[in-house]
Amino acid sequence: MNIGFNQKTAEKRLVEEQLYKQISDEIQNGYKRDGLWLKAISDCDNNNDKAKSLYVKLRFQALVDEQTIECKQVQHKNESHMATIDSVIITMIIILIFIAVGIFLMS
């Protein structure tokens, strides 16, 4: 029996579960993002039960957004480091060329 396996989908589900667990822990510990909670209450016409559900969705998206931004910042930092390394390598090559030319001219 082939149920089909998609590694990306499986990884996505595991990450989603971890994010929902984080949200659950936050709620159990009394932590609430005030801005998201106010948006949830406002969008649900002060219906607390609906607002709780919407808050979880908003918090989930906020966590995804935070991770996305963090990944982009790390990627940008890595790209900057690579550009610096490239510049150093090019400079070293130029210096080696000058040294080689100098040695050649001295001979």
PDB file as gemmi writes it, atoms N, CA and C in Angstrom:
CRYST1    1.000    1.000    1.000  90.00  90.00  90.00 P 1                      
ATOM      1  N   MET A   1       0.846  -1.178   0.000  1.00  0.00           N  
ATOM      2  CA  MET A   1       0.000   0.000   0.000  1.00  0.00           C  
ATOM      3  C   MET A   1       0.887   1.235   0.000  1.00  0.00           C  
ATOM      4  N   ASN A   2       0.690   2.099  -0.969  1.00  0.00           N  
ATOM      5  CA  ASN A   2       1.487   3.316  -1.099  1.00  0.00           C  
ATOM      6  C   ASN A   2       0.643   4.504  -0.662  1.00  0.00           C  
ATOM      7  N   ILE A   3       0.955   5.050   0.516  1.00  0.00           N  
ATOM      8  CA  ILE A   3       0.176   6.190   1.019  1.00  0.00           C  
ATOM      9  C   ILE A   3       0.757   7.513   0.532  1.00  0.00           C  
ATOM     10  N   GLY A   4       1.898   7.447  -0.099  1.00  0.00           N  
ATOM     11  CA  GLY A   4       2.539   8.662  -0.600  1.00  0.00           C  
ATOM     12  C   GLY A   4       3.226   9.398   0.535  1.00  0.00           C  
ATOM     13  N   PHE A   5       4.413   9.847   0.258  1.00  0.00           N  
ATOM     14  CA  PHE A   5       5.172  10.551   1.283  1.00  0.00           C  
ATOM     15  C   PHE A   5       5.805  11.760   0.647  1.00  0.00           C  
ATOM     16  N   ASN A   6       5.506  12.881   1.203  1.00  0.00           N  
ATOM     17  CA  ASN A   6       6.087  14.128   0.743  1.00  0.00           C  
ATOM     18  C   ASN A   6       6.847  14.725   1.912  1.00  0.00           C  
ATOM     19  N   GLN A   7       8.172  14.734   1.813  1.00  0.00           N  
ATOM     20  CA  GLN A   7       8.999  15.183   2.936  1.00  0.00           C  
ATOM     21  C   GLN A   7       8.705  16.630   3.300  1.00  0.00           C  
ATOM     22  N   LYS A   8       8.529  17.496   2.307  1.00  0.00           N  
ATOM     23  CA  LYS A   8       8.245  18.909   2.598  1.00  0.00           C  
ATOM     24  C   LYS A   8       6.938  19.043   3.367  1.00  0.00           C  
ATOM     25  N   THR A   9       5.922  18.307   2.968  1.00  0.00           N  
ATOM     26  CA  THR A   9       4.635  18.368   3.647  1.00  0.00           C  
ATOM     27  C   THR A   9       4.767  17.843   5.069  1.00  0.00           C  
ATOM     28  N   ALA A  10       5.509  16.757   5.249  1.00  0.00           N  
ATOM     29  CA  ALA A  10       5.705  16.187   6.581  1.00  0.00           C  
ATOM     30  C   ALA A  10       6.456  17.177   7.471  1.00  0.00           C  
ATOM     31  N   GLU A  11       7.494  17.796   6.936  1.00  0.00           N  
ATOM     32  CA  GLU A  11       8.257  18.783   7.704  1.00  0.00           C  
ATOM     33  C   GLU A  11       7.371  19.975   8.072  1.00  0.00           C  
ATOM     34  N   LYS A  12       6.561  20.411   7.116  1.00  0.00           N  
ATOM     35  CA  LYS A  12       5.667  21.544   7.363  1.00  0.00           C  
ATOM     36  C   LYS A  12       4.698  21.226   8.495  1.00  0.00           C  
ATOM     37  N   ARG A  13       4.135  20.016   8.489  1.00  0.00           N  
ATOM     38  CA  ARG A  13       3.196  19.634   9.549  1.00  0.00           C  
ATOM     39  C   ARG A  13       3.876  19.604  10.909  1.00  0.00           C  
ATOM     40  N   LEU A  14       5.106  19.117  10.963  1.00  0.00           N  
ATOM     41  CA  LEU A  14       5.830  19.074  12.233  1.00  0.00           C  
ATOM     42  C   LEU A  14       6.145  20.481  12.742  1.00  0.00           C  
ATOM     43  N   VAL A  15       6.533  21.362  11.834  1.00  0.00           N  
ATOM     44  CA  VAL A  15       6.799  22.750  12.227  1.00  0.00           C  
ATOM     45  C   VAL A  15       5.514  23.404  12.723  1.00  0.00           C  
ATOM     46  N   GLU A  16       4.408  23.180  12.013  1.00  0.00           N  
ATOM     47  CA  GLU A  16       3.122  23.736  12.449  1.00  0.00           C  
ATOM     48  C   GLU A  16       2.754  23.243  13.842  1.00  0.00           C  
ATOM     49  N   GLU A  17       2.968  21.962  14.089  1.00  0.00           N  
ATOM     50  CA  GLU A  17       2.662  21.413  15.409  1.00  0.00           C  
ATOM     51  C   GLU A  17       3.499  22.095  16.485  1.00  0.00           C  
ATOM     52  N   GLN A  18       4.771  22.314  16.194  1.00  0.00           N  
ATOM     53  CA  GLN A  18       5.646  22.983  17.161  1.00  0.00           C  
ATOM     54  C   GLN A  18       5.178  24.413  17.426  1.00  0.00           C  
ATOM     55  N   LEU A  19       4.736  25.092  16.388  1.00  0.00           N  
ATOM     56  CA  LEU A  19       4.259  26.472  16.563  1.00  0.00           C  
ATOM     57  C   LEU A  19       2.971  26.502  17.393  1.00  0.00           C  
ATOM     58  N   TYR A  20       2.054  25.578  17.116  1.00  0.00           N  
ATOM     59  CA  TYR A  20       0.818  25.525  17.914  1.00  0.00           C  
ATOM     60  C   TYR A  20       1.121  25.164  19.368  1.00  0.00           C  
ATOM     61  N   LYS A  21       2.123  24.315  19.576  1.00  0.00           N  
ATOM     62  CA  LYS A  21       2.532  23.972  20.947  1.00  0.00           C  
ATOM     63  C   LYS A  21       3.061  25.216  21.651  1.00  0.00           C  
ATOM     64  N   GLN A  22       3.849  26.006  20.929  1.00  0.00           N  
ATOM     65  CA  GLN A  22       4.369  27.246  21.511  1.00  0.00           C  
ATOM     66  C   GLN A  22       3.223  28.182  21.888  1.00  0.00           C  
ATOM     67  N   ILE A  23       2.243  28.303  21.010  1.00  0.00           N  
ATOM     68  CA  ILE A  23       1.087  29.159  21.291  1.00  0.00           C  
ATOM     69  C   ILE A  23       0.326  28.635  22.497  1.00  0.00           C  
ATOM     70  N   SER A  24       0.141  27.327  22.573  1.00  0.00           N  
ATOM     71  CA  SER A  24      -0.547  26.717  23.711  1.00  0.00           C  
ATOM     72  C   SER A  24       0.191  27.016  25.011  1.00  0.00           C  
ATOM     73  N   ASP A  25       1.514  26.863  24.985  1.00  0.00           N  
ATOM     74  CA  ASP A  25       2.326  27.154  26.177  1.00  0.00           C  
ATOM     75  C   ASP A  25       2.191  28.625  26.575  1.00  0.00           C  
ATOM     76  N   GLU A  26       2.224  29.502  25.591  1.00  0.00           N  
ATOM     77  CA  GLU A  26       2.087  30.930  25.882  1.00  0.00           C  
ATOM     78  C   GLU A  26       0.753  31.223  26.564  1.00  0.00           C  
ATOM     79  N   ILE A  27      -0.314  30.664  26.022  1.00  0.00           N  
ATOM     80  CA  ILE A  27      -1.651  30.905  26.577  1.00  0.00           C  
ATOM     81  C   ILE A  27      -1.745  30.347  27.995  1.00  0.00           C  
ATOM     82  N   GLN A  28      -1.218  29.134  28.194  1.00  0.00           N  
ATOM     83  CA  GLN A  28      -1.256  28.533  29.531  1.00  0.00           C  
ATOM     84  C   GLN A  28      -0.461  29.339  30.545  1.00  0.00           C  
ATOM     85  N   ASN A  29       0.590  30.021  30.080  1.00  0.00           N  
ATOM     86  CA  ASN A  29       1.419  30.833  30.969  1.00  0.00           C  
ATOM     87  C   ASN A  29       0.933  32.282  31.075  1.00  0.00           C  
ATOM     88  N   GLY A  30      -0.205  32.564  30.459  1.00  0.00           N  
ATOM     89  CA  GLY A  30      -0.789  33.891  30.562  1.00  0.00           C  
ATOM     90  C   GLY A  30      -0.175  34.926  29.643  1.00  0.00           C  
ATOM     91  N   TYR A  31       0.669  34.495  28.723  1.00  0.00           N  
ATOM     92  CA  TYR A  31       1.286  35.432  27.787  1.00  0.00           C  
ATOM     93  C   TYR A  31       0.345  35.670  26.623  1.00  0.00           C  
ATOM     94  N   LYS A  32       0.159  36.928  26.288  1.00  0.00           N  
ATOM     95  CA  LYS A  32      -0.708  37.273  25.170  1.00  0.00           C  
ATOM     96  C   LYS A  32      -0.146  38.519  24.511  1.00  0.00           C  
ATOM     97  N   ARG A  33      -0.051  38.518  23.211  1.00  0.00           N  
ATOM     98  CA  ARG A  33       0.393  39.701  22.473  1.00  0.00           C  
ATOM     99  C   ARG A  33      -0.786  40.663  22.414  1.00  0.00           C  
ATOM    100  N   ASP A  34      -0.647  41.761  23.110  1.00  0.00           N  
ATOM    101  CA  ASP A  34      -1.772  42.695  23.265  1.00  0.00           C  
ATOM    102  C   ASP A  34      -2.316  43.195  21.934  1.00  0.00           C  
ATOM    103  N   GLY A  35      -1.426  43.525  21.007  1.00  0.00           N  
ATOM    104  CA  GLY A  35      -1.881  44.025  19.713  1.00  0.00           C  
ATOM    105  C   GLY A  35      -2.699  42.996  18.954  1.00  0.00           C  
ATOM    106  N   LEU A  36      -2.241  41.750  18.976  1.00  0.00           N  
ATOM    107  CA  LEU A  36      -2.978  40.682  18.283  1.00  0.00           C  
ATOM    108  C   LEU A  36      -4.304  40.392  18.977  1.00  0.00           C  
ATOM    109  N   TRP A  37      -4.279  40.435  20.327  1.00  0.00           N  
ATOM    110  CA  TRP A  37      -5.504  40.170  21.074  1.00  0.00           C  
ATOM    111  C   TRP A  37      -6.539  41.260  20.793  1.00  0.00           C  
ATOM    112  N   LEU A  38      -6.102  42.515  20.753  1.00  0.00           N  
ATOM    113  CA  LEU A  38      -7.026  43.612  20.471  1.00  0.00           C  
ATOM    114  C   LEU A  38      -7.600  43.487  19.068  1.00  0.00           C  
ATOM    115  N   LYS A  39      -6.769  43.097  18.108  1.00  0.00           N  
ATOM    116  CA  LYS A  39      -7.262  42.885  16.739  1.00  0.00           C  
ATOM    117  C   LYS A  39      -8.286  41.761  16.714  1.00  0.00           C  
ATOM    118  N   ALA A  40      -7.994  40.671  17.413  1.00  0.00           N  
ATOM    119  CA  ALA A  40      -8.928  39.541  17.447  1.00  0.00           C  
ATOM    120  C   ALA A  40     -10.260  39.960  18.054  1.00  0.00           C  
ATOM    121  N   ILE A  41     -10.214  40.659  19.188  1.00  0.00           N  
ATOM    122  CA  ILE A  41     -11.456  41.123  19.841  1.00  0.00           C  
ATOM    123  C   ILE A  41     -12.222  42.051  18.913  1.00  0.00           C  
ATOM    124  N   SER A  42     -11.505  42.970  18.291  1.00  0.00           N  
ATOM    125  CA  SER A  42     -12.130  43.941  17.397  1.00  0.00           C  
ATOM    126  C   SER A  42     -12.778  43.256  16.200  1.00  0.00           C  
ATOM    127  N   ASP A  43     -12.058  42.310  15.591  1.00  0.00           N  
ATOM    128  CA  ASP A  43     -12.578  41.617  14.407  1.00  0.00           C  
ATOM    129  C   ASP A  43     -13.738  40.684  14.739  1.00  0.00           C  
ATOM    130  N   CYS A  44     -13.884  40.315  16.003  1.00  0.00           N  
ATOM    131  CA  CYS A  44     -14.945  39.374  16.407  1.00  0.00           C  
ATOM    132  C   CYS A  44     -16.053  40.074  17.198  1.00  0.00           C  
ATOM    133  N   ASP A  45     -16.119  41.375  17.083  1.00  0.00           N  
ATOM    134  CA  ASP A  45     -17.180  42.149  17.747  1.00  0.00           C  
ATOM    135  C   ASP A  45     -17.292  41.806  19.231  1.00  0.00           C  
ATOM    136  N   ASN A  46     -16.165  41.749  19.903  1.00  0.00           N  
ATOM    137  CA  ASN A  46     -16.083  41.488  21.344  1.00  0.00           C  
ATOM    138  C   ASN A  46     -16.579  40.105  21.765  1.00  0.00           C  
ATOM    139  N   ASN A  47     -16.713  39.169  20.827  1.00  0.00           N  
ATOM    140  CA  ASN A  47     -17.092  37.797  21.162  1.00  0.00           C  
ATOM    141  C   ASN A  47     -15.817  37.068  21.588  1.00  0.00           C  
ATOM    142  N   ASN A  48     -15.691  36.834  22.898  1.00  0.00           N  
ATOM    143  CA  ASN A  48     -14.462  36.268  23.466  1.00  0.00           C  
ATOM    144  C   ASN A  48     -14.101  34.902  22.886  1.00  0.00           C  
ATOM    145  N   ASP A  49     -15.096  34.024  22.706  1.00  0.00           N  
ATOM    146  CA  ASP A  49     -14.807  32.679  22.193  1.00  0.00           C  
ATOM    147  C   ASP A  49     -14.246  32.740  20.768  1.00  0.00           C  
ATOM    148  N   LYS A  50     -14.889  33.542  19.921  1.00  0.00           N  
ATOM    149  CA  LYS A  50     -14.398  33.692  18.550  1.00  0.00           C  
ATOM    150  C   LYS A  50     -13.043  34.391  18.542  1.00  0.00           C  
ATOM    151  N   ALA A  51     -12.873  35.347  19.445  1.00  0.00           N  
ATOM    152  CA  ALA A  51     -11.616  36.095  19.516  1.00  0.00           C  
ATOM    153  C   ALA A  51     -10.461  35.173  19.898  1.00  0.00           C  
ATOM    154  N   LYS A  52     -10.710  34.223  20.803  1.00  0.00           N  
ATOM    155  CA  LYS A  52      -9.652  33.280  21.184  1.00  0.00           C  
ATOM    156  C   LYS A  52      -9.191  32.472  19.977  1.00  0.00           C  
ATOM    157  N   SER A  53     -10.148  32.015  19.203  1.00  0.00           N  
ATOM    158  CA  SER A  53      -9.825  31.231  18.015  1.00  0.00           C  
ATOM    159  C   SER A  53      -9.053  32.076  16.999  1.00  0.00           C  
ATOM    160  N   LEU A  54      -9.528  33.292  16.779  1.00  0.00           N  
ATOM    161  CA  LEU A  54      -8.848  34.175  15.839  1.00  0.00           C  
ATOM    162  C   LEU A  54      -7.459  34.544  16.352  1.00  0.00           C  
ATOM    163  N   TYR A  55      -7.334  34.754  17.653  1.00  0.00           N  
ATOM    164  CA  TYR A  55      -6.027  35.088  18.234  1.00  0.00           C  
ATOM    165  C   TYR A  55      -5.009  33.994  17.927  1.00  0.00           C  
ATOM    166  N   VAL A  56      -5.405  32.735  18.062  1.00  0.00           N  
ATOM    167  CA  VAL A  56      -4.483  31.619  17.774  1.00  0.00           C  
ATOM    168  C   VAL A  56      -4.029  31.695  16.315  1.00  0.00           C  
ATOM    169  N   LYS A  57      -4.953  31.959  15.398  1.00  0.00           N  
ATOM    170  CA  LYS A  57      -4.591  32.069  13.981  1.00  0.00           C  
ATOM    171  C   LYS A  57      -3.656  33.246  13.743  1.00  0.00           C  
ATOM    172  N   LEU A  58      -3.951  34.380  14.375  1.00  0.00           N  
ATOM    173  CA  LEU A  58      -3.108  35.559  14.216  1.00  0.00           C  
ATOM    174  C   LEU A  58      -1.714  35.330  14.813  1.00  0.00           C  
ATOM    175  N   ARG A  59      -1.670  34.688  15.981  1.00  0.00           N  
ATOM    176  CA  ARG A  59      -0.383  34.417  16.631  1.00  0.00           C  
ATOM    177  C   ARG A  59       0.432  33.438  15.806  1.00  0.00           C  
ATOM    178  N   PHE A  60      -0.234  32.414  15.243  1.00  0.00           N  
ATOM    179  CA  PHE A  60       0.450  31.453  14.387  1.00  0.00           C  
ATOM    180  C   PHE A  60       1.099  32.184  13.214  1.00  0.00           C  
ATOM    181  N   GLN A  61       0.326  33.055  12.560  1.00  0.00           N  
ATOM    182  CA  GLN A  61       0.863  33.795  11.412  1.00  0.00           C  
ATOM    183  C   GLN A  61       1.997  34.719  11.842  1.00  0.00           C  
ATOM    184  N   ALA A  62       1.877  35.323  13.034  1.00  0.00           N  
ATOM    185  CA  ALA A  62       2.943  36.188  13.535  1.00  0.00           C  
ATOM    186  C   ALA A  62       4.235  35.398  13.735  1.00  0.00           C  
ATOM    187  N   LEU A  63       4.131  34.187  14.265  1.00  0.00           N  
ATOM    188  CA  LEU A  63       5.320  33.348  14.459  1.00  0.00           C  
ATOM    189  C   LEU A  63       5.956  32.974  13.122  1.00  0.00           C  
ATOM    190  N   VAL A  64       5.118  32.640  12.145  1.00  0.00           N  
ATOM    191  CA  VAL A  64       5.625  32.322  10.806  1.00  0.00           C  
ATOM    192  C   VAL A  64       6.326  33.551  10.225  1.00  0.00           C  
ATOM    193  N   ASP A  65       5.696  34.719  10.371  1.00  0.00           N  
ATOM    194  CA  ASP A  65       6.289  35.957   9.862  1.00  0.00           C  
ATOM    195  C   ASP A  65       7.623  36.249  10.535  1.00  0.00           C  
ATOM    196  N   GLU A  66       7.683  36.069  11.849  1.00  0.00           N  
ATOM    197  CA  GLU A  66       8.928  36.314  12.588  1.00  0.00           C  
ATOM    198  C   GLU A  66      10.039  35.393  12.097  1.00  0.00           C  
ATOM    199  N   GLN A  67       9.712  34.129  11.874  1.00  0.00           N  
ATOM    200  CA  GLN A  67      10.716  33.182  11.391  1.00  0.00           C  
ATOM    201  C   GLN A  67      11.165  33.534   9.978  1.00  0.00           C  
ATOM    202  N   THR A  68      10.218  33.967   9.150  1.00  0.00           N  
ATOM    203  CA  THR A  68      10.546  34.354   7.776  1.00  0.00           C  
ATOM    204  C   THR A  68      11.508  35.538   7.772  1.00  0.00           C  
ATOM    205  N   ILE A  69      11.203  36.546   8.579  1.00  0.00           N  
ATOM    206  CA  ILE A  69      12.053  37.734   8.655  1.00  0.00           C  
ATOM    207  C   ILE A  69      13.433  37.367   9.197  1.00  0.00           C  
ATOM    208  N   GLU A  70      13.451  36.530  10.222  1.00  0.00           N  
ATOM    209  CA  GLU A  70      14.730  36.104  10.803  1.00  0.00           C  
ATOM    210  C   GLU A  70      15.578  35.366   9.766  1.00  0.00           C  
ATOM    211  N   CYS A  71      14.962  34.497   8.999  1.00  0.00           N  
ATOM    212  CA  CYS A  71      15.694  33.753   7.965  1.00  0.00           C  
ATOM    213  C   CYS A  71      16.248  34.706   6.909  1.00  0.00           C  
ATOM    214  N   LYS A  72      15.466  35.704   6.518  1.00  0.00           N  
ATOM    215  CA  LYS A  72      15.935  36.669   5.525  1.00  0.00           C  
ATOM    216  C   LYS A  72      17.101  37.484   6.068  1.00  0.00           C  
ATOM    217  N   GLN A  73      17.047  37.843   7.355  1.00  0.00           N  
ATOM    218  CA  GLN A  73      18.144  38.598   7.955  1.00  0.00           C  
ATOM    219  C   GLN A  73      19.416  37.762   7.999  1.00  0.00           C  
ATOM    220  N   VAL A  74      19.281  36.485   8.347  1.00  0.00           N  
ATOM    221  CA  VAL A  74      20.443  35.586   8.374  1.00  0.00           C  
ATOM    222  C   VAL A  74      20.993  35.424   6.961  1.00  0.00           C  
ATOM    223  N   GLN A  75      20.103  35.268   5.993  1.00  0.00           N  
ATOM    224  CA  GLN A  75      20.528  35.113   4.602  1.00  0.00           C  
ATOM    225  C   GLN A  75      21.269  36.367   4.136  1.00  0.00           C  
ATOM    226  N   HIS A  76      20.734  37.550   4.471  1.00  0.00           N  
ATOM    227  CA  HIS A  76      21.385  38.802   4.083  1.00  0.00           C  
ATOM    228  C   HIS A  76      22.762  38.915   4.734  1.00  0.00           C  
ATOM    229  N   LYS A  77      22.845  38.541   6.014  1.00  0.00           N  
ATOM    230  CA  LYS A  77      24.117  38.588   6.730  1.00  0.00           C  
ATOM    231  C   LYS A  77      25.123  37.640   6.078  1.00  0.00           C  
ATOM    232  N   ASN A  78      24.669  36.440   5.714  1.00  0.00           N  
ATOM    233  CA  ASN A  78      25.551  35.474   5.056  1.00  0.00           C  
ATOM    234  C   ASN A  78      26.027  35.995   3.703  1.00  0.00           C  
ATOM    235  N   GLU A  79      25.119  36.648   2.963  1.00  0.00           N  
ATOM    236  CA  GLU A  79      25.486  37.209   1.667  1.00  0.00           C  
ATOM    237  C   GLU A  79      26.529  38.311   1.837  1.00  0.00           C  
ATOM    238  N   SER A  80      26.380  39.125   2.888  1.00  0.00           N  
ATOM    239  CA  SER A  80      27.354  40.184   3.163  1.00  0.00           C  
ATOM    240  C   SER A  80      28.717  39.591   3.488  1.00  0.00           C  
ATOM    241  N   HIS A  81      28.709  38.530   4.301  1.00  0.00           N  
ATOM    242  CA  HIS A  81      29.965  37.862   4.641  1.00  0.00           C  
ATOM    243  C   HIS A  81      30.623  37.267   3.396  1.00  0.00           C  
ATOM    244  N   MET A  82      29.816  36.679   2.523  1.00  0.00           N  
ATOM    245  CA  MET A  82      30.360  36.089   1.303  1.00  0.00           C  
ATOM    246  C   MET A  82      30.947  37.179   0.403  1.00  0.00           C  
ATOM    247  N   ALA A  83      30.303  38.341   0.325  1.00  0.00           N  
ATOM    248  CA  ALA A  83      30.825  39.442  -0.480  1.00  0.00           C  
ATOM    249  C   ALA A  83      32.161  39.910   0.075  1.00  0.00           C  
ATOM    250  N   THR A  84      32.259  39.963   1.403  1.00  0.00           N  
ATOM    251  CA  THR A  84      33.518  40.357   2.035  1.00  0.00           C  
ATOM    252  C   THR A  84      34.611  39.338   1.742  1.00  0.00           C  
ATOM    253  N   ILE A  85      34.279  38.070   1.843  1.00  0.00           N  
ATOM    254  CA  ILE A  85      35.247  37.006   1.555  1.00  0.00           C  
ATOM    255  C   ILE A  85      35.683  37.086   0.096  1.00  0.00           C  
ATOM    256  N   ASP A  86      34.726  37.318  -0.810  1.00  0.00           N  
ATOM    257  CA  ASP A  86      35.058  37.453  -2.230  1.00  0.00           C  
ATOM    258  C   ASP A  86      36.027  38.611  -2.450  1.00  0.00           C  
ATOM    259  N   SER A  87      35.786  39.739  -1.776  1.00  0.00           N  
ATOM    260  CA  SER A  87      36.670  40.905  -1.917  1.00  0.00           C  
ATOM    261  C   SER A  87      38.070  40.595  -1.419  1.00  0.00           C  
ATOM    262  N   VAL A  88      38.164  39.894  -0.300  1.00  0.00           N  
ATOM    263  CA  VAL A  88      39.470  39.525   0.252  1.00  0.00           C  
ATOM    264  C   VAL A  88      40.204  38.596  -0.709  1.00  0.00           C  
ATOM    265  N   ILE A  89      39.496  37.635  -1.255  1.00  0.00           N  
ATOM    266  CA  ILE A  89      40.121  36.686  -2.188  1.00  0.00           C  
ATOM    267  C   ILE A  89      40.608  37.418  -3.431  1.00  0.00           C  
ATOM    268  N   ILE A  90      39.805  38.312  -3.975  1.00  0.00           N  
ATOM    269  CA  ILE A  90      40.203  39.071  -5.168  1.00  0.00           C  
ATOM    270  C   ILE A  90      41.435  39.922  -4.866  1.00  0.00           C  
ATOM    271  N   THR A  91      41.424  40.570  -3.692  1.00  0.00           N  
ATOM    272  CA  THR A  91      42.575  41.386  -3.290  1.00  0.00           C  
ATOM    273  C   THR A  91      43.824  40.519  -3.174  1.00  0.00           C  
ATOM    274  N   MET A  92      43.702  39.356  -2.583  1.00  0.00           N  
ATOM    275  CA  MET A  92      44.853  38.455  -2.439  1.00  0.00           C  
ATOM    276  C   MET A  92      45.362  38.006  -3.808  1.00  0.00           C  
ATOM    277  N   ILE A  93      44.475  37.724  -4.727  1.00  0.00           N  
ATOM    278  CA  ILE A  93      44.880  37.314  -6.074  1.00  0.00           C  
ATOM    279  C   ILE A  93      45.642  38.438  -6.757  1.00  0.00           C  
ATOM    280  N   ILE A  94      45.130  39.664  -6.625  1.00  0.00           N  
ATOM    281  CA  ILE A  94      45.807  40.813  -7.233  1.00  0.00           C  
ATOM    282  C   ILE A  94      47.195  40.994  -6.637  1.00  0.00           C  
ATOM    283  N   ILE A  95      47.297  40.869  -5.315  1.00  0.00           N  
ATOM    284  CA  ILE A  95      48.604  40.989  -4.653  1.00  0.00           C  
ATOM    285  C   ILE A  95      49.551  39.906  -5.152  1.00  0.00           C  
ATOM    286  N   LEU A  96      49.048  38.681  -5.264  1.00  0.00           N  
ATOM    287  CA  LEU A  96      49.892  37.589  -5.759  1.00  0.00           C  
ATOM    288  C   LEU A  96      50.338  37.829  -7.197  1.00  0.00           C  
ATOM    289  N   ILE A  97      49.466  38.404  -8.004  1.00  0.00           N  
ATOM    290  CA  ILE A  97      49.830  38.724  -9.395  1.00  0.00           C  
ATOM    291  C   ILE A  97      50.950  39.765  -9.404  1.00  0.00           C  
ATOM    292  N   PHE A  98      50.792  40.814  -8.557  1.00  0.00           N  
ATOM    293  CA  PHE A  98      51.840  41.836  -8.490  1.00  0.00           C  
ATOM    294  C   PHE A  98      53.161  41.243  -8.012  1.00  0.00           C  
ATOM    295  N   ILE A  99      53.104  40.370  -7.038  1.00  0.00           N  
ATOM    296  CA  ILE A  99      54.317  39.726  -6.551  1.00  0.00           C  
ATOM    297  C   ILE A  99      54.945  38.881  -7.656  1.00  0.00           C  
ATOM    298  N   ALA A 100      54.120  38.117  -8.357  1.00  0.00           N  
ATOM    299  CA  ALA A 100      54.636  37.261  -9.440  1.00  0.00           C  
ATOM    300  C   ALA A 100      55.245  38.118 -10.541  1.00  0.00           C  
ATOM    301  N   VAL A 101      54.577  39.233 -10.907  1.00  0.00           N  
ATOM    302  CA  VAL A 101      55.101  40.123 -11.942  1.00  0.00           C  
ATOM    303  C   VAL A 101      56.416  40.739 -11.469  1.00  0.00           C  
ATOM    304  N   GLY A 102      56.460  41.150 -10.193  1.00  0.00           N  
ATOM    305  CA  GLY A 102      57.680  41.722  -9.632  1.00  0.00           C  
ATOM    306  C   GLY A 102      58.826  40.738  -9.666  1.00  0.00           C  
ATOM    307  N   ILE A 103      58.570  39.501  -9.295  1.00  0.00           N  
ATOM    308  CA  ILE A 103      59.605  38.459  -9.325  1.00  0.00           C  
ATOM    309  C   ILE A 103      60.060  38.220 -10.758  1.00  0.00           C  
ATOM    310  N   PHE A 104      59.096  38.189 -11.688  1.00  0.00           N  
ATOM    311  CA  PHE A 104      59.427  37.973 -13.101  1.00  0.00           C  
ATOM    312  C   PHE A 104      60.298  39.103 -13.622  1.00  0.00           C  
ATOM    313  N   LEU A 105      59.971  40.351 -13.274  1.00  0.00           N  
ATOM    314  CA  LEU A 105      60.728  41.502 -13.763  1.00  0.00           C  
ATOM    315  C   LEU A 105      62.111  41.578 -13.135  1.00  0.00           C  
ATOM    316  N   MET A 106      62.268  41.063 -11.919  1.00  0.00           N  
ATOM    317  CA  MET A 106      63.555  41.083 -11.236  1.00  0.00           C  
ATOM    318  C   MET A 106      64.500  40.026 -11.785  1.00  0.00           C  
ATOM    319  N   SER A 107      63.949  39.011 -12.466  1.00  0.00           N  
ATOM    320  CA  SER A 107      64.804  37.933 -12.945  1.00  0.00           C  
ATOM    321  C   SER A 107      65.519  38.287 -14.203  1.00  0.00           C  
TER     322      SER A 107                                                      
END                                                                             
